[in-house]
């Protein structure tokens, strides 16, 4: 396994400075945002696709520092009911796939998206319950009329450009938000569709990341991994449950909050997560995504990098001489 960082936390700094700082921390891989929600400050497909020399320059900047690119990330909502938003997010997706082909990267990270309740809707409508019955009808319409047709087409588009790993981040608010919906989309739309596992999005839903990894691993559907933690405030959960729409800044009032690695769950839990990944055959990059309102960028990321370095098993296992 390798330690990586999603560089969007340094989006206001030039890439050369970011790479130098990460190299000094012992980071071995970077994940680059290419637009939509992550922004494109370090990797703008529209600028790079028309300039092969700039693409080569980007590759060399990373290779010269002994690093690799774990994936390009364009998380957005290409299924948004407002066509101008959907089109913009979809265009970024297409540009990202084309750029990944030129960079010889096999992983593109994204969200599944979420449609509205009809073709005339203005905002997404995330179905979270089965009753009243119109919710089940809505979910059926969303998947059959919007979700599956779109992702079948994108699965084919990605294959045409050599991208065999569409890594969808399971996130509440979108149609793929847990392992079950992840596998449903994979089975209905294409086998190059898999998961970008971010345990922080699973933990607050009550999902055990280790069991989720085993489930997705059985389907050979783990394509990328985000290392981000979640703190659960048991007192607030006991009163109001885990569904929480309060702003992230209201830390003491929320049911859960994103934290740096080790500040939400125990390091034993994280070691179990990394071990489960290795057990199911994922021996790739652990890409740290830093979103912690209580920690500075430098301190929070620095601690996360050290904690991951201390917890992962980088080398190949030995032959079982004892069995």
Helices and strands as residue ranges (DSSP letters): E 2-6, G 7-10, H 15-25, E 29-33, G 36-38, H 45-48, H 52-63, E 68-73, H 83-103, E 107-110, H 134-141, I 142-147, H 148-160, E 165-169, H 179-189, E 193-198, H 199-203, H 209-218, E 222-227, E 229-232, H 234-240, E 256-259, H 267-279, E 285-288, H 297-311
